[in-house]
Amino acid sequence: MAAKGKVPACIVCSRQLEGGLLEWPQFPFCSQRCKLVDLGRWFEESYTLPAGPRTAQEIAEEIEELEARRMELESGEEG
């Protein structure tokens, strides 16, 4: 949330969101339009993080970790 004394802005169009949260039911967006624009950006995969190349060892370790987690979940253990 915004720091004390600062007015938050819509994350799509930067419109100032003055007033209380009850006045902005689409928060952190100013409107349904901005909310849908953001959703469209997700669908178009506009929000991505660059992934660096991974080594075969890193991939193998990740697979082992995921497999171990799957086994835990299937056996009813959580953690």
N, C-alpha and C positions, 0 to 999 in steps of 0.2 A: 504494500500500500504506500501511498505518498507520505513523505516526511511531514511532520507537523508544520502547518502554515503554508504548505504547497498544495496547489490544485492539481489533481491527476488529469491526464489527458487520454483521449481515446487512442488505443494502440494502432489504429488503422489510419485515421485522418487527423489526429492530433488536436481535435476539438477539446477545449477545456471542459471538464466535468465538474462544474461548480455546484455546490449544494450537497445534500446528503445522498447516500446510496439508494434510498427509496425513490429518489427522483431519476435514477439511472438503472432501470431494471435489467438492462443488457450489459451492465458493467463487466469487464473493463472497456466495453465498446459504448459508443454514444447512441447507437441505433441498431435496429435489426439489419439494416443494409451493411453497416461496417462488420457486424458479426458474420454475415454471409460472405463478405469479401474475404475475411480471414479464413473461413472454412474453405472457400475456393482455393486459397493459397496453399492450404494443407493438402487438398485433393490434387493440386498440380505439383505437389512436392517442392514448392518454392522454399519451404523451411527445411534446410538440410545442413548437416555438419559435414565438413570434408573428412573423409576417411583416408588415412594414410595406408600404405601397403602393409599387409600383415605377413609374417613369416608362417611357414608351414607348421612350425612348432607352436606358435601362438594360436593358430586355428585348431590344432590337435588338443591343446590344453583347454580351450573354450568348449570343445565338443565333450571332453571328459567331464568338465564341470557341469555342463548341462545334463549329461547322462546321469551323473551322480544325483543331481537335484531331482530329475525325473524319477529315479529309483526311490528317493526319499518320499516323494509325494505319493507314489503308487503304494508304498508300504504303510502309508498313513502317518508318517512322521512329518512334523513341521519344524522349520528352523532354518 
